[in-house]
Amino acid sequence: MAKYLYRTSYTQDGVAGLIREGGTGRRDALRQTVEGLGGTLDGFYYAFGDDDLLLIADLPDEEAAAALSLFVSAAGALTVSCTVLMAPETIDAAVSKTVAYRKPGD
């Protein structure tokens, strides 16, 4: 499984729903959504600034990650962006590879 960071912002309708349901109610609903995709909800945080809600989900594959993003966005209560999170060991494996690359102009 891979970890994904979802950065979200509430729409006007989303804020109205949050006020009705509360923060813990939304956490529980999103936990069920993530678990329904075969994953686990690792983090759920409200925030000030450009993002209103940050989720960290451990999901089985890219299809599940995309489905979560697409269906939450399509509901219209949140705008969503998704970032794949990588462990330090993944970076270690990446930097150990040989890559044939030439920068522009060389």
N, C-alpha and C positions, 0 to 999 in steps of 0.2 A: 504494500500500500504506500501511497505517497501523500505528503501533506500539502495542503493548499490554503492560502490566505485569501479570504474574500473581504474586500473593502467595499462597504455599502453606504449609501446615503438614502434617507427616507424621502419619499415624495410627500405631498400634502396629505394624500389619502393614507399613506403609511404612518405618518405621525398621528393622525386621528385614530387609526387602529391600535397603535402603540399606547395611546392614552387610555383607550377602552380596555385593552388586554393586560397592560403592564409589562415591564421588562422581563420578569421571570416567566410570564406566560409565553412571550415570544421566544425566549430561550428554549423552553420545553417543546414548543411547536417546531422550531428549527432542528432541535436534537432529533425529533422523530423523523423529520425530512431526511436528514443526513443518514440516520440509521436505516431508513427505508431504501437507501442507495447502497447499503452494505458497508457504510463507514461509521466513524465515531467523531463526535464533536469534541475537539481537544481544547478549544478556547472560544469564549463568547464575551465580548467586551463592548460596552458603549463608550463613545469618545466625543470630545469636543474637536472642532476644526473641520477639515474638508470631509472627513468620514464620520458617520454617525454610529456605525456598528462594524466591528471587526470580528470575523469568524476564522478559526483555524480548524480545518476538517481533515481527517485522515480518510482518504477514499481509495477504493480498489483500483481505479484506472482513470484515464483521461476522459472517457465517455461519461463516467459518473460525475466527474468534476464539471464537465461542460453542461451536463443535464441540470445540475444544481444551479449553475449560473443562469442558464437559459430560462428555466421554469420560474425561478424567483424573479428574474427581470420581467418576464412576460406577465406576471401577476400584477405588475404596475405599482407596487407599494415601495419598492427599493430599486435604485440603480446599483449595478454590481460590476466590480472588476475582480479578476482572479489572478493570483500570482502563485506559481509553483514554488514551493519551499524545498531547499536541498540541505542535506546533512553535510557536515564538514568532510565526512568520508567520501561523499560523492565528489566534492571538489578535489580531494586528494586523487581520486581515480581519474578525474578529468585532466588534471595538470600532469599526470604521468604519461599521457598519450602523446604521440608525435603527430603534429598537424602540419601538412604542407600548405603554407599560406604565404602569399607575397602581398605586402601592402601596396596601395595604389602609387604608381610613379616609380617603383623600384624595379 
